[in-house]
Amino acid sequence: MNNAMRLIVWICTLFASATISAAARADELAPSRPPIDKCVWEKLADKTVGLAAWVQRCDFGFRQIHFEFVGNALAIKYSDGGAPDPLVEVFDIKAGETAEAAVLRLLLEKTDKSVSARCVLAPYTQGTVPAGVKRYTFNPDAAYAKELQALASDEVPEPPCGDWGEMPDGIQYFEVPAGDGHKVLFVRAGQDEPLFDEQTLRVVE
């Protein structure tokens, strides 16, 4: 092997090593905030589900809270509650489908046609969106929004675009993770700061 060939092999090896190290660092991101009182962060990952997440395990004495994977979702479980409640669901992007097309397909599949016909896919821009991540929601179109505004009252209204669109009393959205073209997440963050870290969700395979 001549010197030029050795140099090429060395450069390729160095590049591959740097790529692997960068991927490893991305998978090892620390939680974006401290845990709440009586809770500790722990990392859960399931390659079958396709998700890795930082979650909080809590012991309040009268109630314990932990997370587990159920079906295609990361779910929260209360010691004094019923079945685990899915908070982050993982869906496949079909072959030849863009991430945005996958989000729209899921919304249309899960929303009554009479409602979805009056709603539009839109970027979700509230809060801090991690670099490279895209978030989407389903909002009323202009005419529908005007009708809803005319009917507004002091009571919390029903979700205008169904259970998978914008929520009047909580936070939820579809998320396309950075650097992944195979999965779409549906994130239910709720009303308060969630006990999982929505800023560091990662797709794993």
Helices and strands as residue ranges (DSSP letters): H 3-27, E 39-46, E 51-59, E 64-70, E 73-78, E 85-92, H 99-110, H 113-116, E 119-123, E 134-140, H 142-150, E 171-176, E 183-190, E 202-203
